[in-house]
Each structure stands twice: as C-alpha cells, then as structure tokens.
Amino acid sequence: MEMKLQSCFSVLIVLSLCLSVSAQSCRSYNGFANNQVFAACVDHPVLNSVLHWTYIESNNTLRIAFRRPSTTPNQWIAWGINPQGLAMFGTQALVAHQNSTGGTHAYTSSLNPPGPTLQQSDLRYGVSELSATYVNNEMTLYATITLPGGMTTINQVWQEGPMAGGAPSAHALTNDNRASRNTLDLLTGSSTAAVDSVLKRRNTHGVLNAVSWGTLMPMGAIFARYLKVFKGADPAWFYLHVACQSSAYAVGVAGWATGIKLGSDSVAVQYNTHRNIGITLFVFGTLQVFALLLRPNKDHKYRIYWNIYHHSIGYSVIALSIANVFEGLSILSPDDKWKRAYTGIIIFLGAVAVVLEVITWVIVIKRKRSNSDKFPHNINGVNGMNGHANRV
C-alpha cells in the first residue's frame, strides 16, 4: 500500500512539474527591447508564435508584444484584433517585416474585402508606440492599443507569410494558417479556439462531390454499358442507370451550390481550375437531364444522333468528375487516407469495368456466332441476295 502511494505521489509531482514548465514557457522570456515587462502571455497553438500583453482596465489600454522565433529576413508577421468575429476580413492588423536596408518596418493595416493586400491603412482603434525588432531570427512587434470601454475579450488573428518584391505576399493555406485565430480573455488569459466553419463547409462540399460526380456517376455508366447485355437484366439496368445518375445529379448540384457559396465568401482565394471544371460539370450534367427527357424511341431516325450526344457528354462528365475530385483533394489537403480511399474506389470501379468489358464482349461474340450458325450466309435465296440483305 505504501509503495502504491509513493508511486502515485511521484506521478503527481512529475505531472505538476510538466504543467509548470508548460505554463512558464512564455513567462520565462526576458529578451524584450528596453527591458519591457508584460503581465501575461500565451503560446499560440500554431505558427510558432507568442503574444505578451498588459491590459490596463482603468483606461482600456492594451500593451502588446507579438513575437515569432525562427523568422527569416524574407518573411513578414502580423497580429490583429477582429471586432466582427473570428475571421480574416475585418481584422485590424499590425504588420512587421524587414525592409531593403536591413531594418524593421512596422505599420497598421485594415484587412477589408475584396482582398487583403496588407497595404498600410488606419485602424478603427488608436495605436501608439508601434515598432518592431529583428534579433537572432526572432521578429517582435510592439504596440499600445486603445480599446473600446469594457472590451476585455478580443478575437485575435495572427499570421506569417513570405515577402515578394519588398512587400508582403500571400501567406500559405495550410491547416495551421487557417487555424491561426482564437478568442482571448485579457483578464484571465484563457483562450478559446475558433470553430472553422469554412473548413467544415469545404469538407461538406468535397464529400458531396466525391460521392455524386466522382462515384455515383461512374457507377451509373457501368450499369448502362454492361448490364443491358444480359437479357435477364432488361429493363432493370435502365432503371438502375436512371436512379444512379439522377441521385448523382441531385447530390452533385448540392455540392456545386456549396462550392459557389464558398467562392463568393472567399473572394480573395480563388481556385480557377477547380471552379471552371465544376461549372462545366454542372452544365454537362444538366444537359444529360434534358437528354433523358428528350430521348427518342429506339426505332426513331434521330436515335443514333441522340446516342452519340448522350454517350459523349456522359463520358466527358465522368472524366471531368474524377479529375475535379482529385483537384479538390489537392486544395483541401486532407489526411492521405482520404485520397487513398478515393483512389481505391476509382481503381475498384475501373477493375470492375475491365472485367465486365471482357465478359460482355465474349457474350456478344458468342451471340453473333450463334446467329451465324442459325442463318448461314452461304444459303441462296434469302431475299434473293445470298443472305447478305441483312447487312445493308
């Protein structure tokens, strides 16, 4: 019993030491310019950055130092407050980078639609004592901000990116770059991570399109091309084909609409190839719906032209669908398992198509041979043309 108590006590000591080290990871820093001291700090969960601050409640003044270790001379850093919510647009930002002479340049920038360019502009908050330092590959922003009365919780947004032509360029779109925002309580120091609603909608968009255009559409084509060869599958193959394609179109339109909404909400971020293929798919898919409504009878003289139209548009939709799903996966950059899973589905459907292609060709050839045995071409007197009248 005594040994167990000693073991538990040892574990508690180690755990408390670990928590203490974690809590003091930013408090132990003392490399600020002019030996400045700040009352609180927080290690940001992404982008390897830290915020130090002192909030004076009596005059609503927030004094901050935002620093990022391991920053190269060709990178910029930014930190800001968004009074509208946990988003990029609307952020009242402080930006810093090295200039052409090797010194540091700090300025303010209000990130407004249609595109955040990080151009110098005034903020809705009063900012003073704005400066920046770059020492030992660590860039630090200093500023004193006058907040509205009673504003003790802020939506903070931070970011880093490359320099191009002496000016800040667009930052990367990794998961860390998208997650660099949270709510911070200036009095308690507690922070709440942002719920990335945009990422959720992007994932929904991806799932809808992968299931509809990327999976159901090829399955519907397989039903139509191969099952109709089997006499017992008629007319079941037709209803399976229509049900599969109709479901794919309905779900695909929902995914397409989600993508259009995402594009309108993110005017500064455009994926032209993905968008253009998506629009083309919607147009082709709609044409296929009209093709079903305007389908002539089998013995109609225009049926052959309808078949050419229906097949060419259909196979184009399948090819574009699969290509656009992979394009979307490269944009979303999910775990590799999702890309492998979809690749496995396509390989499986392709293997099924190859096997059925061989089987159906064997069946068709056997039927032709059987018909030839029943009606040999060397018998004279068939329509007076030695049996060749059927080939005209």
PEBEL-V161242 format. One record per pair of residues at least 24 apart in sequence whose ideal C-beta (glycine too) atoms are under 10 Angstrom apart, sorted by the first residue. I is the first residue (numbers start at 0). GAP is how many residues later the second one is. Records with the same first field share a line. If there is no record, write none. Layout:
I = GAP  GAP
This chain:
22 = 166
24 = 25
25 = 24  25  26  41
26 = 25
28 = 36  38  40  109
30 = 36  102  104  105  107  109
31 = 33  35  101  108  110
32 = 32  98  99  100  102  107  109
33 = 97  99  108
35 = 27  29  104  106
36 = 28
37 = 25  26  27
38 = 24  147  150
39 = 144  145  146  147  148  149
40 = 24  26  148
41 = 114  140  142  147  148  149
42 = 148
43 = 24  35  112  114  132  135  136  137  138  140  147
44 = 131  134  135  137  146  148
45 = 112  128  129  130  131  132  133  134  135  136  147
46 = 30  111  112  113  124  127  129  130  132  133
47 = 112  128
48 = 28  30  90  92  109  110  111  131
49 = 88  90  108
50 = 28  90  105  107  133  140
51 = 88  90
52 = 92  101  103  131  133  136
53 = 90  132
54 = 90  92  96  97  99  130  131  132  134
55 = 88
56 = 90  92  93  95  129  130
58 = 87  88  90
59 = 65  66  85  86  87  88  89  90  91  92
60 = 65  67  83  84  85  86
61 = 63  81  82  83  84  85  89  90  92  124
62 = 65  66  79  80  81  82
63 = 30  77  78  79  80  81  92  122
64 = 67  68  75  76  77  78
65 = 28  30  66  73  74  75  76  77  90  92
66 = 29  65  66  68  71  72  73  74  75
67 = 28  69  70  71  72  73  90  91  92
68 = 67  68  69  70  71
69 = 66  67  68  69  90
70 = 25  26  27  63  66  67  68  69  89
71 = 26  62  65  67  88  90  91
72 = 24  25  29  31  61  64  66  90
73 = 24  88  89  90  95
74 = 62  64  85  86  87  88  93  94  96
75 = 29  42  63  83  84  85  86  87  88  91  92  93  95
76 = 29  55  57  62  63  64  81  82  83  84  91
77 = 31  33  38  40  63  79  80  81  82  83  90  93  102
78 = 62  64  77  78  79  80  81  101
79 = 28  29  30  31  43  45  65  74  75  76  77  78  79  101
80 = 42  43  44  64  66  70  73  74  75  76  103
81 = 29  72  73  74  75  99
82 = 41  42  64  65  68  71  72
83 = 71
84 = 70  96  98  109
85 = 69  70  71  95  96  97  106  107  108  109  110  111
86 = 24  68  70  94  107  110  111  178
87 = 25  28  69  71  83  89  90  92  93  110  178  180  181
88 = 24  25  26  27  68  176  177  178  179
89 = 26  34  65  67
90 = 25  32  64  65  66  67  68  90
91 = 29  30  31  32  33  35  53  65
92 = 25  28  30  48  64  65  66
93 = 29  33  36  38  47  48  49  51  64
94 = 24  25  35  37  46  64  66  73
95 = 34  35  36  37  38  43  44  45  46  47  72
96 = 35  37  42  63  64  65  66  69  70  71
97 = 34  36  41  65  68
98 = 64  67
99 = 66
101 = 32
102 = 29  30  31
103 = 27  28  29  30  31  35  36  37
104 = 26  27  61
105 = 24  25  26  27  33  34  35  36  37
106 = 25
107 = 35  37
108 = 59
110 = 46  48  157
112 = 152  154  155
113 = 153  154
114 = 55  152  153  154  155
115 = 43  52  54  55  152  153
116 = 50  51  52  53  151
117 = 41  43  49  50  51  52  53
118 = 48  49
123 = 24
124 = 26
146 = 39
150 = 35
151 = 32  33  34  35  36
152 = 30  31  32  33  34  35  37  38  39
153 = 28  29  30  31  32  37
154 = 26  27  28  29  37  39
155 = 24  25  26  27  28  30  35  38
156 = 24  25  37
157 = 24
169 = 98  99
172 = 96  98  158  159  160
173 = 159
174 = 24  157  158  159
177 = 24
196 = 68
197 = 64  67  68  71
198 = 133
200 = 57  58  60  61  64
201 = 56  57  60  64  126  129  130  132
202 = 129  131  135
203 = 50  51  54  58
204 = 49  50  51  52  53  54  55  56  57  73  123  127
205 = 49  52  53  119  122  123  125  126  128  132  136
206 = 44  48  51  131
207 = 43  44  45  46  47  48  49  50  51
208 = 42  43  45  46  47  49  50  65  69  72  112  115  116  119
209 = 45  111  112  114  115  116  118  119  128  131  132  135
210 = 36  37  40  41  44  114  131  134
211 = 33  35  36  37  38  39  40  41  42  43  44  69  73  109  113
212 = 35  36  38  39  42  43  64  65  68  69  72  104  105  107  108  109  111  112
213 = 34  38  41  104  107  108  109  110  111  112  114  115  128  131  132  135
214 = 29  33  36  106  107  110  127  130  131  134
215 = 27  28  29  30  31  32  33  34  35  36  105
216 = 27  28  30  31  32  35  64  68  71  97  100  101  103  104  105
217 = 26  30  97  99  100  101  103  104  127  128  131  132  134  135
218 = 25  26  28  29  99  126  130  133
219 = 24  25  26  27  28  29  68  94  97  98
220 = 24  90  93  94  96  97  128  132
221 = 96  127  128  130  131  134  135
223 = 86  87  90
224 = 86  89  90  128  131  132  135
225 = 126  127  129  130  131  133  134  137
226 = 129  133
227 = 132
228 = 127  130  131  132  133  134  135  138
229 = 129  130  133
230 = 132  136
240 = 51  73
241 = 50
244 = 40  43  44  47  69  72
245 = 42  43  46
247 = 37  40  69  73
248 = 32  33  36  37  39  40  43  68
249 = 35  39
251 = 26  29  30  33  65  69
252 = 29  32  33  36
254 = 26  27  73
255 = 25  26  29
256 = 25
258 = 65  69
268 = 62
270 = 56  57  59  60
272 = 50  51  54  57  58
273 = 49  50  51  53  54  56  57
274 = 49  52
275 = 48
276 = 43  44  46  47  48  50  51
277 = 42  43  46  49  50
279 = 36  37  40  44
280 = 35  36  37  39  40  42  43
281 = 35
282 = 30  34
283 = 28  29  30  32  33  34  36  37
284 = 28  29  32  35  36
286 = 26  27  29  30
287 = 25  26  28  29
317 = 31
321 = 24  27  28
